[in-house]
Amino acid sequence: MLNQARKAEIAKQYGGSEANTGLPEVQIALLTEHISLLAGHLETHKKDFHSRRGLMQMVSNRKKLLNYLMKNDIRRYRTIISALSIRK
């Protein structure tokens, strides 16, 4: 689970300030961080299907945000994809 300090650090890195959490880049970065933590959990606990369902929902939400960003500003989309090294 992400703590407040880590969330603020991610928001500052991708959004410019800690209070700027509404940007799609910040939301995508937060989801990516949470997805990576949950993927590590699921490697250990293979039969945790409730967490697996939550992981799939997060991946879907991130995909929707990436599609939104790709439609509206392709430069920002390419920047966030390369910064987070997300396959797309």
C-alpha positions, 0 to 999 in steps of 0.5 A: 500500500502506498503511504502519503509521503510516497503519493506526494512524491509521485504527485510532485514528480509527475504533476509539478506540485504535491497538490496537483493530483488531478492530472492524468499523468499523476493518476497513471503514475499512482496506478502504476506504482500500486499495480507493481506493488499488487503484482508482487503480492500476487506472486506470493499469494497465487490464490488471492482472487479478490486482489487479482480482480482489483488488479485487473480493475486498476489496469483497466482504469490506467488503460482508460486514462492512457487512451484519454491522454493519447486522444488529447495530447500525444506528446504528454502520452509518449512522455509518460509511457517512456517515463514509466516504461509501460508497454503499449 
